[in-house]
Amino acid sequence: MNSLQDRLVTLALILSETVWLYAVYASIGILIGLGRSPISWAVCLAMYSASLYLSRGIGLFKINSLAEFLLQMVGGVVLAYFLVGISNVPDGTDFSKAWIAGIKEWDFDQGEPVLCVILAFAMSAISWMRGGFSGAADFPMQALMFSFRIGIMVLAITVTLDMFHPAELHLNMLMLLFFASSLGGMAIGRIMPAQGTSMNGSKWAQIIVVLIAAVVSLGALFSALGHNFLLYISRPIITVLSWIGTVVIYVIIFPIAYLAGFIIKGLRWLIGEPTAREEPQVLQSEMGLGDSLQQLMKDAEEKQPSIF
């Protein structure tokens, strides 16, 4: 890749990876009762990008590895201290350099201030380390592709959590940014001509713009339609899955259950009945496995239909 490609792919990497990192932070904040992420996406973006470019800048100078580590650590601690304080100070409270001394006096609507600040520092440190690792990578294109794979799995879970939670995490809009930056960066790294190639008549820019516009427009359309429309179009899918599950139960599970029942009866006949001294436990029902499954199916039909 030429220098322009490298800069654009690096920018795409920063945007895409900070989105799914923030999604993880927001989910943790919801699970522990904070109702939000301990750090905002802007703080995550600032920590990650600063670490990445600092790592690349230090790499240009031939300095001791210990000095490089200390410089990065000091820079990360100072930046995290100010960003965590600015983003977590409650409304109506003035920010000061010694903000950490007044944590216990803070009044949060949800969660404990001390726990929130501890998590904010931990998440800022993770963002700083991830940015440093990405800055030290020799091939940003491979790092972007790896981040895209991880981000898809993470967002599939976190966006679903955001849909059914009352807290507004704005993951839907950030998901659009994730796909736009990731697909755009990978398209630039793969499609954009190398340096020195004639740009006359090239269609790489149109391909990239059309691809990003299509993905973002489709995502924005589904986001604008709302949850009720998505639930409406998902009903046929749930119905079909329910039919498939019923077929699997009657075609596969029931025959296996009846076969297992016959095998158990045969073993009892071969081994013999237990002696009177063992006082076998009296079963309340003499139904076999197949009959028991049929009874469960009948009980389930009396309730409201559900795929589960």
C-alpha positions, -999 to 999 in steps of 0.1 A, spaced: 0 0 0 11 36 -6 11 62 21 -24 75 13 -38 40 15 -20 34 48 -34 66 63 -70 59 52 -69 22 63 -55 33 97 -83 58 101 -109 31 92 -92 8 118 -95 35 145 -132 41 138 -143 5 135 -124 -9 165 -134 19 189 -171 13 180 -171 -24 190 -149 -16 221 -174 10 232 -203 -15 226 -185 -39 250 -181 -12 276 -217 -1 273 -229 -37 277 -208 -41 308 -222 -9 322 -257 -21 317 -251 -55 332 -236 -40 364 -265 -15 368 -249 18 356 -273 21 327 -246 35 305 -210 30 295 -184 42 321 -166 60 293 -181 76 262 -173 67 227 -154 100 223 -131 91 252 -126 56 238 -117 72 204 -94 97 219 -75 71 240 -72 46 211 -61 71 185 -37 89 207 -20 57 217 -18 45 181 -2 77 167 21 80 197 33 45 192 40 52 155 57 85 164 80 70 190 88 42 165 104 68 142 131 75 168 157 50 179 152 52 216 155 26 244 126 2 247 123 10 285 121 47 278 95 41 251 74 20 275 76 47 302 67 74 278 37 56 266 26 47 301 29 82 314 11 96 284 -17 71 289 -21 78 326 -22 115 322 -47 114 293 -69 89 310 -70 109 342 -83 140 325 -107 123 301 -122 101 327 -127 130 350 -143 152 323 -166 125 311 -178 114 345 -181 146 366 -219 150 373 -238 179 359 -236 209 381 -201 199 395 -171 219 384 -142 200 370 -109 205 387 -74 189 385 -81 172 419 -115 158 409 -106 123 421 -106 135 457 -144 144 456 -157 111 441 -176 101 472 -195 134 471 -208 127 436 -245 119 431 -252 94 403 -287 84 392 -276 48 388 -246 30 401 -218 38 425 -194 66 415 -163 47 428 -172 16 408 -179 37 377 -145 55 379 -126 23 385 -142 7 354 -136 39 334 -99 38 342 -98 0 333 -116 6 300 -94 36 292 -63 14 298 -77 -13 275 -84 13 248 -48 27 252 -32 -8 250 -53 -17 219 -43 15 202 -6 8 210 -8 -27 196 -25 -15 164 1 13 160 29 -13 163 13 -35 136 32 -36 103 1 -44 83 -29 -22 92 -50 -39 65 -48 -73 83 -55 -56 116 -87 -40 101 -99 -73 87 -94 -90 121 -112 -61 139 -141 -64 114 -146 -101 122 -145 -95 159 -168 -64 156 -195 -83 138 -198 -109 165 -197 -83 193 -222 -60 177 -246 -89 170 -249 -93 207 -246 -58 220 -271 -42 195 -297 -68 205 -291 -59 241 -295 -23 233 -328 -29 215 -344 -45 245 -330 -22 272 -345 12 280 -311 29 281 -302 49 250 -267 37 240 -270 48 203 -254 16 191 -276 15 160 -259 47 147 -225 36 157 -231 3 140 -236 22 107 -203 40 114 -186 6 120 -198 -9 87 -191 23 67 -155 26 81 -147 -11 79 -160 -17 44 -146 16 32 -112 8 46 -111 -27 32 -122 -14 -2 -95 12 -2 -69 -13 8 -80 -38 -19 -94 -18 -47 -76 15 -47 -48 14 -73 -12 14 -61 10 45 -62 21 54 -97 -10 38 -114 -29 61 -137 -61 73 -122 -78 82 -155 -108 61 -161 -105 43 -128 -138 33 -111 -124 25 -76 -138 57 -60 -173 50 -74 -173 14 -63 -163 24 -27 -189 52 -25 -217 30 -39 -208 1 -15 -207 23 16 -238 42 6 -258 10 1 -248 -5 34 -254 27 54 -287 34 37 -300 -1 44 -290 2 80 -305 36 84 -337 24 68 -341 -5 93 -332 18 122 -358 43 111 -385 17 108 -383 9 146 -387 -22 167 -424 -28 159 -418 -32 122 -388 -56 128 -410 -77 151 -437 -77 125 -414 -90 97 -398 -115 121 -431 -133 129 -431 -154 97 -395 -165 104 -405 -175 140 -435 -194 127 -414 -213 101 -388 -222 128 -416 -234 151 -428 -257 123 -393 -270 117 -389 -277 154 -422 -296 155 -412 -318 126 -378 -325 142 -395 -335 174 -421 -359 158 -397 -373 132 -365 -377 152 -370 -372 189 -402 -394 193 -388 -424 175 -356 -422 195 -376 -419 228 -398 -450 220 -367 -470 209 -350 -461 242 -382 -471 261 -382 -506 244 -345 -510 251 -350 -502 288 -380 -527 290 -358 -554 274 -330 -548 298 -354 -551 327 -368 -584 314 -332 -598 310 -319 -586 343 -351 -594 362 -372 -575 387 -354 -562 419 -358 -582 451 -382 -572 478 -354 -562 501 -343 -535 477 -377 -519 480 -377 -503 446 -391 -469 442 -427 -468 430 -431 -446 400 -461 -424 399 -465 -429 362 -459 -460 340 -457 -440 308 -426 -446 286 -404 -419 272 -424 -414 241 -457 -411 260 -441 -386 283 -429 -365 254 -463 -365 238 -478 -353 271 -453 -325 272 -463 -315 237 -499 -315 246 -492 -293 276 -472 -269 254 -500 -266 229 -524 -253 256 -501 -224 263 -493 -195 240 -473 -204 209 -436 -197 212 -405 -208 193 -389 -217 226 
